[in-house]
Amino acid sequence: MRGRCLARHGEPDRGCHLSRRLRQQLPGGPEDLPASGGADRAHRARHEQDTYPWLFVSVSSYSPFARQSIVQTVLMHSLFMCRFFPTKANRRMRQIAAEIERILKGIIAKRENALRAGEATSDDLLGLLLESNMAHTRAGGNSKAGITTDDVIGECKLFYFAGMETTSVLLTWTMIVLCMHPEWQDRARDEVVHVFGDRTPDYDGLSRLRIVTMVLYEVLRLYTPLTALQRKTYRPTELGGVRYPAGVVLMLPLLSVHHDKEVWGADAHEFRPERFSEGVSKASVDAPAFFPFGWGPRICVGQNFALLEAKMGLAMILQRFSFDLSPSYTHAPFTVGLLQPEHGAQVRLKRLQ
């Protein structure tokens, strides 16, 4: 019932108000700035709770940071229904979606024709997917046995957005954080130069980048790209002493767990990569408590590739550049699908001699 009330009463501007409260808890956020606006923030927080008390009832037993993160995530999900309204933005969004599908259908048709003519190679994901699908269809003797073009389009979208956007956001936050902590930027660069020199990073060398790995893990903890996971019960399930019927959607607020002081210690909001010096399992009081890629049988299949891709990108940047934040940068983590810098990441790069 509560979820339906949230969806019914949610308003777009509330997510923006609450996101500002979330920013106060993230490293380098407003609490690190001069205190001139502190009274205004406190007044705004009290105003929000007085104005929207229904938002805070169900999460009142959580820590302040957990409440803020959960409420913001719930609001973002409740606003999901707004995509059906015939607004200018929604019409533009549908136009873009139709254009993407048209382009992908053209690429897929071209690849399928080349496969039938024996001209295509399987040197990329789409080629492998189409070749496997065609082989499966021929083996079964049924043209409808394989996946449809729409299924292939769905896979392309999934691998592009889930595989590219998340890694891009991770690298963005990593560069921002390393600008805020130049000592760790220097340590990571020294390690990269020691392992690779000026050579292009390779797989064997990337697996030896201990400090770079620690930095990426800590950034994933503090700025988890996907701030929450949802799971739906497909049969009656008991969890934590509570029995849920089939069809209940459960939400796990990853960002809240990753910032929980009871799990990570009093410095949970601070950037301390050394907490991962002995691996993920010993970084927190409770294990597992670090799951930016999910957990269990449905853990992200691209986890290892995403980390490898991030290490490669960061190593090549550190080899060539030093970087710091532009004075125009404003630290404003904001959830729009993924946790992103609301006003962009203005970073100044200086080429190394």
Beta strands, then each sheet from edge to edge (+ up, - down):
strand 1: 229-232
strand 2: 237-239
strand 3: 242-244
strand 4: 249-252
strand 5: 321-325
strand 6: 333-335
strand 7: 339-341
strand 8: 347-351
sheet 1: 1+ 4-
sheet 2: 2+ 3-
sheet 3: 5+ 8-
sheet 4: 6+ 7-
end
